[in-house]
Amino acid sequence: MDMLSEISTPSAENRAIEMLVLDAAEAGTIRDLATAAEAEYHAVDNPRFLSEVALIAHELPRSVRRLLVKARVSDRVHASVLRGLLIDHRALEPTPQRWNDADTPGSRNCAFQIMICAALLGDAIGWAAQQAGRLVSDVVPTPGQEHGLVSSSSCAELSWHTEDAFSPSRADYVGLYCLRNPIRTPTTISYLDSGAMEPALLAVLREPRFLTVPDPSHVRQAGQGTRAADEPVAVLSGAPAAPVLRVDRDFTRAPHGDIEASRALAALVAHLDANVYPLALEPGDMCFLDNRTVVHGRERFTPRYDGTDRWLKRVGVVVDLRRTRPERGGETTRVIGATA
C-alpha cells in the first residue's frame, strides 16, 4: 500500500506537511531492518553501522524512499511524516525522567529505525556538549527543568528555533520519532512568507548583523559548553522564493545599539509568531523537519512523571557531512566538538 498524502491548512497554502501512512508490510520491513541492524551492530554509533547505514536504507520500502528523496530535493516541504511505524510497547520501558536513562533495550529498535530512515536524507551528527554526544538523543520531561528554555522542559512552551542556530554545523533536518505522547502535545512549526514582509526589512535580515548563543542544553552537559560563533551572522539567506532561516526566538539578538537590525529582527519574530501551527505526533510517527525551511518548538504540557510522559527519539541530519568537518575531531567521528 502506497498512501502518500499532503496535509495542508486551507488558510495557509505555504504550510506543507507530507505524510505517508504505512501499511503493515511496510512498517514490518522497517522494523525488521532495524532488528537485523541491532543484532549485528548493537549500537547506532558503531562505526561499522555508520559506514553501512546508507546501504541498509536502500532496502526500505519504495514508498518511504520516495517520500524522503522528495524531501531532500524540495525547498517547500516543511516536514515529512511516516505514520504507523511499529513499536513493541510491551518491551518499551516507562518514560525515563532523564536523557541519560533513555538508551534502553526496549527503545533501541526505534533508534535504529530512525537512523536507517534518516540515512535517506544524509548523515547523523551529535554534539559533544549535548547528551554526551549521542547520535540519537532523547526528548523527555525532566524534573527541575519544567520552566526551562530547552527540550526537557514541559510546563513552559519551547519557543520556535532553528535547531542549533548558533553553529555553522547545525543540522539540515531534525528527525523526531514519537514513542509516547499521551495528551498529543503538539510540536510547533513556523515559516517565513517573504512576500508578507517589507523588502527593506528582509534586506537587513540578510546582512551579518545578528548573534545567537547556544541554548543551555549545550552548556549543561559539558563543563565548558559549546562555543558560539564570535562574528555576527545573517538570520536569512537563500533564494527569495526559498528562504533559509537561522534564528532562535530566545537566543538570537541584534548587537547593542544596532536599531535597524533590532527592528528587522522584531518584525521577523512577530511574523514567525503569527505563522506558528501545530503538528501533534502520535506513537509510531516519525517526522523529519527541514531545519532550513522552518523553525520548530513545542506547546506546554503538564508532566506526570509516572512513566507515561511524552518521549521522542531525536536525530540531527546533515546533507553534506564534509561541511561539519572543521568542528569534528576526526574524519570518522560524527560528533561536533569531539576531540581527536
Residue frames relative to the residue before (quaternion, step in Angstrom):
aa qw qx qy qz dx dy dz
M 1.0000 0.0000 0.0000 0.0000 0.00 0.00 0.00
D 0.0595 -0.8097 0.5837 -0.0103 3.59 -0.75 1.01
M 0.0968 0.8118 -0.5618 0.1268 3.56 0.17 1.32
L 0.0607 0.7896 -0.6040 0.0895 3.55 -0.36 1.23
S 0.0685 0.8161 -0.5660 0.0940 3.54 -0.52 1.15
E 0.3094 -0.7310 0.5771 0.1919 3.53 -1.11 0.68
I 0.2362 -0.7607 0.5932 0.1173 3.53 -0.83 1.06
S 0.0711 0.8016 -0.5906 0.0592 3.58 -0.70 0.96
T 0.4047 -0.6812 0.5537 0.2562 3.51 -1.27 0.43
P 0.5007 -0.6978 0.4063 0.3119 3.63 -0.56 1.06
S 0.7109 0.4718 -0.2783 0.4410 3.58 0.98 -0.74
A 0.7849 0.2153 -0.1173 0.5690 3.59 1.24 -0.17
E 0.2110 -0.8280 0.5088 0.1053 3.56 0.03 1.29
N 0.5995 0.5833 -0.3638 0.4099 3.59 1.20 -0.35
R 0.5727 0.5680 -0.3952 0.4396 3.58 1.21 -0.21
A 0.0414 0.8303 -0.5487 0.0881 3.58 -0.53 1.12
I 0.1104 0.7490 -0.6422 0.1199 3.54 -0.45 1.29
E 0.1350 -0.7907 0.5932 0.0689 3.55 -0.80 1.00
M 0.1032 -0.8154 0.5696 0.0040 3.55 -0.84 1.02
L 0.1513 -0.7462 0.6429 0.0836 3.51 -1.08 0.86
V 0.2042 -0.7612 0.6059 0.1081 3.58 -0.69 1.11
L 0.2881 -0.7965 0.5134 0.1380 3.55 -0.43 1.24
D 0.3260 -0.6905 0.5904 0.2616 3.54 -1.13 0.56
A 0.7378 -0.4426 0.2670 0.4341 3.57 -1.27 0.21
A 0.6553 0.5183 -0.3225 0.4448 3.58 0.98 -0.79
E 0.6595 0.5048 -0.3096 0.4629 3.58 0.97 -0.86
A 0.6652 0.4884 -0.3025 0.4769 3.57 0.92 -0.90
G 0.6426 0.5292 -0.3223 0.4506 3.57 1.02 -0.74
T 0.6202 0.5412 -0.3380 0.4563 3.58 1.04 -0.74
I 0.6596 0.4998 -0.3071 0.4700 3.58 0.94 -0.89
R 0.6540 0.5017 -0.3148 0.4707 3.59 0.91 -0.88
D 0.6805 0.4980 -0.3027 0.4442 3.60 0.89 -0.90
L 0.6125 0.5266 -0.3500 0.4743 3.60 1.04 -0.68
A 0.6647 0.4948 -0.3002 0.4725 3.57 0.98 -0.84
T 0.6360 0.5340 -0.3267 0.4512 3.58 1.00 -0.81
A 0.6669 0.4906 -0.2961 0.4763 3.57 0.95 -0.88
A 0.6522 0.5075 -0.3157 0.4662 3.59 0.99 -0.81
E 0.6416 0.5194 -0.3290 0.4587 3.59 0.96 -0.82
A 0.6604 0.5128 -0.3096 0.4529 3.58 0.97 -0.84
E 0.7265 0.4405 -0.2471 0.4659 3.58 0.99 -0.78
Y 0.8121 0.2954 -0.1243 0.4876 3.58 0.88 -0.98
H 0.3420 -0.8027 0.4287 0.2345 3.61 1.29 -0.35
A 0.8131 0.0452 0.0063 0.5804 3.63 0.93 -0.80
V 0.5303 -0.6655 0.4237 0.3103 3.56 -1.02 0.77
D 0.6864 0.4462 -0.3039 0.4873 3.61 1.18 -0.28
N 0.3216 0.7291 -0.5208 0.3061 3.58 1.24 0.38
P 0.4719 -0.7040 0.4389 0.2984 3.65 -0.58 1.05
R 0.6391 0.5215 -0.3402 0.4514 3.59 1.02 -0.68
F 0.6257 0.5152 -0.3350 0.4805 3.59 1.04 -0.71
L 0.6626 0.5132 -0.3128 0.4470 3.59 0.90 -0.89
S 0.6756 0.4855 -0.3006 0.4664 3.60 1.05 -0.65
E 0.7673 0.3695 -0.1792 0.4927 3.58 1.21 -0.49
V 0.4711 0.7149 -0.4367 0.2762 3.59 1.22 -0.27
A 0.6218 0.5374 -0.3600 0.4415 3.61 1.02 -0.64
L 0.6294 0.5144 -0.3348 0.4766 3.59 1.11 -0.61
I 0.6246 0.5296 -0.3311 0.4687 3.57 1.03 -0.79
A 0.6338 0.5575 -0.3286 0.4237 3.59 1.02 -0.83
H 0.5666 0.5956 -0.3891 0.4158 3.60 1.17 -0.43
E 0.6670 0.5021 -0.2941 0.4653 3.58 1.23 -0.41
L 0.4318 0.6884 -0.4697 0.3449 3.59 1.25 0.08
P 0.6385 -0.5191 0.3802 0.4222 3.61 -1.13 0.45
R 0.6104 -0.5878 0.3932 0.3568 3.55 -1.07 0.77
S 0.6307 0.5490 -0.3440 0.4272 3.61 0.98 -0.75
V 0.6425 0.5062 -0.3156 0.4809 3.59 1.06 -0.76
R 0.6503 0.5081 -0.3151 0.4688 3.56 0.95 -0.86
R 0.6362 0.5315 -0.3346 0.4481 3.59 0.97 -0.78
L 0.6602 0.5218 -0.3087 0.4434 3.58 0.90 -0.96
L 0.7664 0.4018 -0.2152 0.4527 3.58 0.72 -1.06
V 0.5853 0.5328 -0.3798 0.4788 3.59 1.13 -0.43
K 0.6272 0.5147 -0.3351 0.4789 3.58 1.03 -0.72
A 0.6421 0.5236 -0.3277 0.4541 3.59 0.95 -0.84
R 0.6501 0.5512 -0.3178 0.4154 3.58 0.98 -0.84
V 0.7732 0.3472 -0.1887 0.4960 3.59 1.00 -0.72
S 0.6056 0.5726 -0.3590 0.4201 3.60 1.23 -0.25
D 0.2370 -0.7639 0.5782 0.1609 3.56 -1.13 0.61
R 0.6751 0.4815 -0.3113 0.4641 3.60 1.19 0.30
V 0.5632 0.5863 -0.4037 0.4196 3.62 1.20 -0.21
H 0.3342 -0.7582 0.5306 0.1785 3.57 -0.70 1.09
A 0.7939 -0.0897 0.1126 0.5908 3.55 0.91 -0.96
S 0.1940 -0.7469 0.6257 0.1141 3.52 -1.21 0.68
V 0.1120 -0.8273 0.5505 -0.0036 3.56 -0.68 1.13
L 0.1802 -0.7154 0.6654 0.1140 3.52 -1.07 0.92
R 0.0826 -0.8081 0.5831 0.0153 3.59 -0.71 1.04
G 0.7608 0.3813 -0.2787 0.4450 3.55 -1.00 0.86
L 0.3239 0.7386 -0.5212 0.2791 3.59 1.19 0.45
L 0.4561 -0.7136 0.4752 0.2386 3.55 -1.15 0.67
I 0.0395 -0.7619 0.6462 -0.0204 3.54 -0.88 1.10
D 0.3462 -0.7150 0.5649 0.2231 3.58 -0.92 0.89
H 0.1892 -0.8338 0.5106 0.0914 3.56 0.10 1.28
R 0.5894 0.5623 -0.3793 0.4387 3.60 1.17 -0.40
A 0.7198 0.4187 -0.2383 0.4998 3.57 1.11 -0.69
L 0.5712 0.6225 -0.3809 0.3756 3.58 1.19 -0.48
E 0.4189 -0.7257 0.4974 0.2248 3.53 -0.77 1.09
P 0.6430 -0.4730 0.3991 0.4512 3.62 -1.23 0.18
T 0.6031 -0.5553 0.4217 0.3874 3.55 -1.13 0.62
P 0.3631 -0.7397 0.5167 0.2325 3.61 -0.68 1.02
Q 0.4504 -0.6894 0.4999 0.2681 3.55 -1.26 0.35
R 0.7512 0.2424 -0.1769 0.5879 3.58 1.30 0.00
W 0.5907 -0.6034 0.4018 0.3543 3.58 -1.06 0.73
N 0.6831 0.5155 -0.3087 0.4151 3.61 0.96 -0.80
D 0.6562 0.4553 -0.3228 0.5078 3.59 1.29 0.03
A 0.5812 0.6683 -0.3203 0.3361 3.57 1.30 -0.06
D 0.5768 0.5352 -0.4067 0.4641 3.62 1.21 -0.07
T 0.1157 0.8464 -0.4999 0.1423 3.52 0.48 1.28
P 0.6329 -0.5341 0.3858 0.4066 3.61 -1.15 0.45
G 0.6922 0.5018 -0.2834 0.4344 3.57 0.96 -0.83
S 0.7264 0.3982 -0.2443 0.5040 3.59 1.19 -0.39
R 0.4756 0.7184 -0.4226 0.2812 3.58 1.26 -0.24
N 0.5993 0.5587 -0.3691 0.4387 3.59 1.04 -0.67
C 0.6375 0.5257 -0.3214 0.4626 3.58 1.07 -0.76
A 0.6158 0.5370 -0.3437 0.4629 3.58 1.07 -0.72
F 0.6613 0.4782 -0.3112 0.4870 3.60 0.97 -0.76
Q 0.6089 0.5545 -0.3618 0.4369 3.61 1.00 -0.72
I 0.7169 0.4435 -0.2821 0.4580 3.60 0.76 -0.97
M 0.6204 0.5338 -0.3536 0.4529 3.60 1.05 -0.61
I 0.6602 0.5006 -0.3173 0.4614 3.59 0.94 -0.83
C 0.6727 0.4777 -0.3052 0.4755 3.60 0.91 -0.84
A 0.6406 0.5431 -0.3251 0.4348 3.58 0.98 -0.84
A 0.5972 0.6005 -0.3607 0.3907 3.59 1.11 -0.64
L 0.5665 0.5725 -0.3928 0.4439 3.60 1.22 -0.25
L 0.7030 0.4416 -0.2556 0.4954 3.59 1.22 -0.46
G 0.7545 -0.2934 0.2271 0.5413 3.59 1.06 -0.66
D 0.6644 -0.4911 0.3927 0.4040 3.55 -1.17 -0.70
A 0.4539 -0.6864 0.5041 0.2621 3.56 -1.01 0.87
I 0.0890 -0.7714 0.6278 0.0526 3.55 -1.16 0.71
G 0.1661 -0.7475 0.6291 0.1342 3.52 -1.33 0.39
W 0.3827 -0.7048 0.5523 0.2277 3.55 -1.36 0.05
A 0.4882 -0.6819 0.4609 0.2901 3.57 -0.76 1.03
A 0.7390 0.4089 -0.2122 0.4916 3.59 1.06 -0.78
Q 0.7115 0.3803 -0.2602 0.5306 3.60 1.21 0.25
Q 0.8467 -0.1111 0.0205 0.5199 3.57 -0.70 1.14
A 0.6516 -0.5853 0.3024 0.3759 3.54 0.91 1.09
G 0.6714 -0.5430 0.2950 0.4091 3.56 1.10 0.67
R 0.3452 0.7576 -0.4995 0.2395 3.60 1.18 0.23
L 0.4453 -0.6902 0.5030 0.2689 3.56 -0.98 0.85
V 0.7269 0.2188 -0.1665 0.6293 3.57 1.13 -0.64
S 0.1030 -0.8068 0.5813 0.0215 3.55 -0.43 1.23
D 0.3742 -0.7354 0.5293 0.1977 3.56 -1.29 0.20
V 0.2113 -0.7510 0.6165 0.1063 3.54 -1.07 0.86
V 0.1946 0.7568 -0.5935 0.1926 3.55 -0.44 1.30
P 0.5050 -0.6242 0.4823 0.3503 3.62 -1.08 0.57
T 0.1680 -0.8157 0.5524 0.0345 3.56 -0.87 1.03
P 0.4912 -0.6584 0.4770 0.3127 3.62 -0.80 0.92
G 0.7734 0.3102 -0.2628 0.4863 3.54 -0.96 0.94
Q 0.7342 0.3738 -0.2223 0.5213 3.58 1.25 -0.29
E 0.2554 0.8271 -0.4753 0.1571 3.57 1.26 0.30
H 0.7927 0.2882 -0.1383 0.5191 3.59 0.99 -0.80
G 0.3810 0.7486 -0.4622 0.2844 3.58 1.21 0.42
L 0.5030 -0.6420 0.4973 0.2959 3.52 -1.38 0.05
V 0.5811 0.5559 -0.3595 0.4734 3.56 1.17 0.69
S 0.6945 -0.5140 0.3116 0.3953 3.57 -1.26 0.34
S 0.6246 0.5371 -0.3473 0.4480 3.62 1.19 -0.34
S 0.4757 0.6405 -0.4523 0.3986 3.59 1.28 0.16
S 0.1824 -0.7879 0.5794 0.1009 3.57 -1.30 0.09
C 0.7523 0.3926 -0.2248 0.4789 3.59 0.59 -1.13
A 0.6936 0.3839 -0.2605 0.5511 3.57 1.23 -0.38
E 0.5294 -0.6089 0.4880 0.3330 3.54 -1.12 0.67
L 0.3202 -0.6941 0.6034 0.2272 3.56 -1.09 0.72
S 0.3571 -0.7742 0.4819 0.2022 3.57 -0.34 1.26
W 0.6027 -0.5732 0.4152 0.3684 3.54 -1.19 0.57
H 0.0697 0.7896 -0.6010 0.1023 3.52 -1.13 0.73
T 0.4279 -0.5650 0.6173 0.3415 3.47 -1.40 0.24
E 0.4761 -0.6768 0.4674 0.3112 3.60 -0.74 0.97
D 0.8523 -0.0431 -0.0164 0.5210 3.56 -0.82 1.12
A 0.0627 0.8577 -0.5046 0.0755 3.54 0.97 0.97
F 0.5936 0.6102 -0.3589 0.3827 3.59 1.13 -0.55
S 0.7658 0.4219 -0.1796 0.4508 3.59 1.10 -0.66
P 0.4664 -0.6500 0.5144 0.3088 3.60 -1.08 0.67
S 0.6627 0.4967 -0.3021 0.4722 3.60 1.25 -0.29
R 0.3184 0.7725 -0.4998 0.2282 3.60 1.23 0.25
A 0.6154 -0.5825 0.4024 0.3466 3.54 -1.23 0.57
D 0.4234 -0.6566 0.5572 0.2812 3.55 -1.28 0.46
Y 0.7772 0.1217 -0.0730 0.6131 3.57 1.19 -0.58
V 0.1873 -0.7329 0.6403 0.1330 3.53 -1.23 0.58
G 0.1702 -0.7975 0.5749 0.0673 3.54 -0.66 1.15
L 0.0619 -0.7848 0.6167 0.0004 3.57 -0.95 0.94
Y 0.0759 -0.7752 0.6266 0.0247 3.58 -0.82 1.02
C 0.2638 -0.7953 0.5325 0.1200 3.57 -0.52 1.22
L 0.1705 -0.7818 0.5956 0.0700 3.54 -0.73 1.16
R 0.7757 -0.0330 0.0287 0.6296 3.55 1.14 -0.78
N 0.1497 0.7543 -0.6337 0.0843 3.55 -1.21 0.60
P 0.1157 -0.8872 0.4379 0.0878 3.57 0.69 1.15
I 0.7790 0.2743 -0.1799 0.5343 3.62 1.01 -0.62
R 0.4793 -0.7133 0.4024 0.3155 3.57 1.29 0.52
T 0.0929 0.8022 -0.5759 0.1272 3.58 0.83 1.01
P 0.3402 -0.7898 0.4689 0.2015 3.60 -0.56 1.07
T 0.3842 -0.5762 0.6607 0.2897 3.44 -1.42 0.46
T 0.2422 -0.7713 0.5683 0.1533 3.60 -0.99 0.75
I 0.1474 -0.7809 0.6062 0.0310 3.53 -1.13 0.80
S 0.0516 0.7751 -0.6298 -0.0023 3.55 -1.14 0.63
Y 0.1629 -0.7876 0.5936 0.0275 3.53 -1.26 0.52
L 0.4506 -0.6712 0.5213 0.2733 3.53 -1.30 0.35
D 0.1481 -0.7312 0.6613 0.0787 3.53 -0.98 0.98
S 0.3051 -0.8125 0.4640 0.1770 3.57 0.05 1.31
G 0.6520 0.5478 -0.3195 0.4158 3.57 1.03 -0.73
A 0.6788 0.4917 -0.2887 0.4626 3.57 1.24 -0.31
M 0.6771 0.4452 -0.2991 0.5038 3.60 1.25 0.14
E 0.5999 -0.5786 0.4120 0.3682 3.56 -1.16 0.59
P 0.5296 -0.6511 0.4385 0.3214 3.62 -0.84 0.90
A 0.6319 0.5394 -0.3428 0.4384 3.59 1.01 -0.72
L 0.6506 0.5000 -0.3127 0.4785 3.59 1.04 -0.74
L 0.6349 0.5265 -0.3282 0.4604 3.56 0.98 -0.81
A 0.6294 0.5427 -0.3344 0.4444 3.57 1.03 -0.77
V 0.6480 0.5035 -0.3160 0.4761 3.59 1.00 -0.79
L 0.6520 0.5300 -0.3153 0.4412 3.59 0.96 -0.85
R 0.6587 0.5028 -0.2981 0.4738 3.59 1.20 -0.48
E 0.6068 0.5466 -0.3587 0.4521 3.58 1.26 -0.04
P 0.5080 -0.6604 0.4542 0.3153 3.65 -1.06 0.65
R 0.3181 0.7664 -0.4774 0.2888 3.54 0.41 1.31
F 0.6702 0.4957 -0.2788 0.4769 3.60 1.23 0.30
L 0.2282 -0.7719 0.5857 0.0954 3.54 -1.15 0.75
T 0.0469 -0.7751 0.6300 0.0144 3.55 -1.06 0.84
V 0.1883 -0.7752 0.5943 0.1023 3.57 -0.88 0.94
P 0.6021 -0.5585 0.4093 0.3975 3.61 -1.17 0.42
D 0.4695 -0.6434 0.5102 0.3245 3.56 -1.13 0.59
P 0.7060 -0.5124 0.2841 0.3979 3.62 -1.19 0.45
S 0.5475 0.6142 -0.4230 0.3795 3.63 1.11 -0.39
H 0.6515 0.4991 -0.3159 0.4761 3.59 1.12 -0.58
V 0.6851 0.4788 -0.2855 0.4689 3.57 1.05 -0.65
R 0.6673 0.5570 -0.3078 0.3870 3.56 0.93 -0.95
Q 0.7433 0.4586 -0.2443 0.4212 3.58 0.93 -0.82
A 0.7711 0.1989 -0.1522 0.5853 3.60 1.21 -0.03
G 0.6315 -0.5948 0.3436 0.3596 3.53 -1.02 0.76
Q 0.7986 0.2876 -0.1570 0.5048 3.57 0.83 -0.88
G 0.4514 -0.7253 0.4314 0.2899 3.56 1.26 -0.01
T 0.5854 -0.5583 0.4562 0.3709 3.54 -1.30 -0.37
R 0.4198 -0.7250 0.4894 0.2421 3.54 -0.84 0.97
A 0.2973 -0.7427 0.5755 0.1693 3.57 -0.92 0.92
A 0.6115 -0.5304 0.4249 0.4053 3.54 -1.25 0.35
D 0.4240 -0.7236 0.4897 0.2383 3.56 -0.94 0.90
E 0.7214 0.4396 -0.2343 0.4811 3.55 1.10 -0.69
P 0.5449 -0.6005 0.4619 0.3593 3.60 -1.06 0.63
V 0.1482 -0.7809 0.6031 0.0673 3.55 -1.17 0.64
A 0.5540 -0.5632 0.4824 0.3784 3.54 -1.32 0.18
V 0.3321 -0.7285 0.5569 0.2212 3.58 -1.15 0.55
L 0.7438 0.2754 -0.1743 0.5836 3.57 1.32 -0.05
S 0.1161 0.7675 -0.6230 0.0967 3.54 -0.98 0.90
G 0.5942 0.5969 -0.4071 0.3534 3.58 -1.25 -0.23
A 0.6947 -0.4522 0.3561 0.4314 3.51 -1.36 0.07
P 0.6147 -0.5705 0.3833 0.3870 3.63 -1.05 0.65
A 0.7114 0.4393 -0.2599 0.4831 3.59 1.03 -0.74
A 0.7601 0.2338 -0.1476 0.5880 3.59 1.29 -0.18
P 0.0219 -0.8582 0.5128 0.0042 3.59 0.62 1.13
V 0.2403 -0.7412 0.6136 0.1278 3.54 -1.17 0.77
L 0.2319 -0.7975 0.5499 0.0884 3.55 -0.75 1.14
R 0.0173 0.7529 -0.6579 0.0057 3.54 -1.23 0.65
V 0.4219 0.7051 -0.4315 0.3723 3.54 0.38 1.27
D 0.1202 -0.7652 0.6301 0.0541 3.56 -1.17 0.69
R 0.4735 -0.7168 0.4252 0.2851 3.58 -0.56 1.14
D 0.7455 0.4084 -0.2173 0.4797 3.59 1.00 -0.78
F 0.8209 0.3116 -0.1050 0.4670 3.59 1.02 -0.72
T 0.6006 0.5030 -0.3805 0.4915 3.61 1.24 0.29
R 0.0639 0.7935 -0.6016 0.0654 3.58 -0.96 0.86
A 0.4508 -0.6155 0.5577 0.3269 3.53 -1.34 0.22
P 0.5829 -0.5830 0.4178 0.3819 3.62 -1.05 0.61
H 0.6151 -0.5646 0.4036 0.3741 3.55 -1.11 0.69
G 0.8041 0.2815 -0.2248 0.4729 3.55 -0.89 0.99
D 0.6128 0.5195 -0.3654 0.4702 3.61 1.24 -0.22
I 0.1863 -0.8370 0.5081 0.0809 3.55 0.21 1.33
E 0.6483 0.5301 -0.3245 0.4398 3.57 0.95 -0.85
A 0.6680 0.4817 -0.2978 0.4827 3.59 0.95 -0.85
S 0.6279 0.5344 -0.3340 0.4568 3.59 1.01 -0.77
R 0.6549 0.5065 -0.3109 0.4668 3.58 0.97 -0.85
A 0.6630 0.5002 -0.3114 0.4619 3.60 0.94 -0.85
L 0.6586 0.5019 -0.3138 0.4647 3.58 0.96 -0.84
A 0.6317 0.5269 -0.3315 0.4621 3.60 0.97 -0.80
A 0.6475 0.5102 -0.3193 0.4674 3.59 1.01 -0.78
L 0.6429 0.5110 -0.3229 0.4703 3.59 1.01 -0.79
V 0.6370 0.5260 -0.3274 0.4587 3.58 0.94 -0.85
A 0.6647 0.4966 -0.3040 0.4681 3.59 0.88 -0.90
H 0.6411 0.5287 -0.3135 0.4595 3.57 1.02 -0.85
L 0.6982 0.4571 -0.2778 0.4758 3.60 0.84 -0.95
D 0.5848 0.5615 -0.3660 0.4568 3.59 1.09 -0.64
A 0.6933 0.4942 -0.2734 0.4477 3.56 0.94 -0.93
N 0.7230 0.4495 -0.2393 0.4669 3.60 1.15 -0.58
V 0.4112 0.7279 -0.4700 0.2830 3.61 1.24 0.04
Y 0.0622 0.7754 -0.6276 0.0317 3.56 -1.03 0.82
P 0.4889 -0.7106 0.4360 0.2567 3.63 -1.11 0.62
L 0.0487 -0.7353 0.6723 0.0708 3.50 -1.33 0.47
A 0.1499 -0.8084 0.5668 0.0527 3.57 -0.32 1.27
L 0.2208 -0.7829 0.5722 0.1044 3.56 -0.53 1.20
E 0.2445 -0.7606 0.5891 0.1210 3.53 -1.07 0.84
P 0.6372 -0.4936 0.3874 0.4476 3.63 -1.13 0.34
G 0.7610 0.2966 -0.2539 0.5181 3.56 -0.79 1.06
D 0.5681 0.5470 -0.3935 0.4725 3.60 1.30 0.16
M 0.0654 -0.7569 0.6491 0.0388 3.54 -1.07 0.85
C 0.0817 -0.8216 0.5636 -0.0251 3.55 -0.62 1.19
F 0.1120 -0.7583 0.6378 0.0754 3.55 -1.05 0.83
L 0.1826 -0.7896 0.5831 0.0557 3.55 -0.53 1.29
D 0.3849 -0.6896 0.5588 0.2533 3.57 -1.02 0.80
N 0.2835 -0.8131 0.4919 0.1286 3.56 -0.31 1.29
R 0.6147 0.5066 -0.3558 0.4888 3.57 1.29 0.10
T 0.7203 0.4636 -0.2362 0.4587 3.54 0.94 -0.95
V 0.8154 0.1540 -0.0456 0.5562 3.59 1.00 -0.82
V 0.3023 -0.6514 0.6448 0.2619 3.47 -1.47 0.12
H 0.1343 -0.8070 0.5719 0.0607 3.57 -1.15 0.48
G 0.0216 -0.7784 0.6273 0.0104 3.54 -1.31 0.40
R 0.3742 -0.7070 0.5430 0.2554 3.59 -1.13 -0.64
E 0.4574 -0.6633 0.5155 0.2916 3.56 -1.05 0.75
R 0.5759 -0.5916 0.4365 0.3576 3.57 -1.22 0.45
F 0.0254 0.7733 -0.6335 -0.0060 3.53 -1.28 0.44
T 0.4543 -0.6672 0.5179 0.2832 3.56 -1.28 0.35
P 0.3226 -0.7696 0.5140 0.1984 3.61 -0.50 1.13
R 0.3701 -0.7308 0.5336 0.2101 3.55 -1.17 0.61
Y 0.1465 -0.8180 0.5296 0.1699 3.56 1.13 -0.77
D 0.5141 0.6290 -0.4206 0.4039 3.56 1.01 0.87
G 0.6596 -0.5223 0.3044 0.4466 3.58 1.25 0.31
T 0.6886 0.4700 -0.2877 0.4714 3.60 1.24 -0.08
D 0.4173 0.7485 -0.4440 0.2616 3.62 1.25 0.04
R 0.7094 -0.4391 0.3715 0.4074 3.49 -1.43 0.29
W 0.0412 0.7857 -0.6115 0.0840 3.57 -0.93 1.01
L 0.0014 0.7911 -0.6097 0.0487 3.54 -0.72 1.15
K 0.2864 -0.6666 0.6525 0.2187 3.52 -1.26 0.61
R 0.1040 -0.8199 0.5629 0.0056 3.60 -0.90 0.92
V 0.0083 0.7847 -0.6197 0.0115 3.55 -1.09 0.74
G 0.2670 -0.7293 0.6061 0.1717 3.56 -1.13 0.74
V 0.1222 -0.8107 0.5724 0.0108 3.56 -0.92 0.96
V 0.1369 -0.7697 0.6183 0.0806 3.57 -0.96 0.90
V 0.4772 -0.6711 0.4935 0.2800 3.55 -1.01 0.84
D 0.7823 0.1893 -0.0779 0.5883 3.57 1.04 -0.83
L 0.2822 -0.7940 0.5150 0.1572 3.59 -0.15 1.26
R 0.5966 0.5866 -0.3624 0.4106 3.58 1.06 -0.69
R 0.5695 0.6070 -0.3794 0.4041 3.59 1.13 -0.57
T 0.7195 0.4433 -0.2441 0.4757 3.58 1.09 -0.68
R 0.4080 0.7662 -0.4413 0.2275 3.59 1.24 -0.18
P 0.6359 0.5416 -0.3676 0.4089 3.68 0.90 -0.68
E 0.7550 0.3690 -0.2116 0.4990 3.60 1.11 -0.53
R 0.5917 0.5139 -0.3875 0.4854 3.57 1.27 0.26
G 0.5346 -0.6848 0.4057 0.2841 3.55 -1.02 0.78
G 0.8085 -0.0007 0.0153 0.5883 3.58 1.21 -0.30
E 0.6990 -0.4936 0.3200 0.4065 3.53 -1.28 0.29
T 0.7415 0.4474 -0.2387 0.4394 3.57 0.96 -0.83
T 0.6283 0.5469 -0.3606 0.4196 3.61 1.09 -0.51
R 0.2921 -0.7412 0.5806 0.1681 3.55 -1.18 0.68
V 0.5726 0.6301 -0.3509 0.3899 3.58 1.30 0.03
I 0.3604 -0.7298 0.5481 0.1926 3.55 -0.75 1.14
G 0.7925 0.2606 -0.2113 0.5093 3.56 -0.78 1.02
A 0.4761 0.6565 -0.4561 0.3663 3.58 1.24 0.04
T 0.3699 -0.7134 0.5482 0.2316 3.57 -1.13 0.61
A 0.5846 -0.6045 0.4139 0.3485 3.54 -1.15 0.64
